[in-house]
């Protein structure tokens, strides 16, 4: 009798875990969609800002700043 109770409890726990995994999976899909929507909107807004800055006649357009890349050091030069 005790083994049947354990089997029933294990089945209930497995069903609960499966239901939770499905909910989390759906939530992950929604979060991914939201992430890509926000990335798209950010790109659109950045393009709009660039266009608006270029249309302003009272201000010269600023040159885009480029981050300094780290210097390349070949590993063979470090070995002696």
Secondary structure, DSSP 4 states (H G I P E B T S, - for coil): -HHHHHHHHHHHHHHHHHHHHHHHHHHHHHHHHHHHHHHHHHHHHHHHHHHHHHH-TTSPPPPPP-PPPPPP--HHHH--
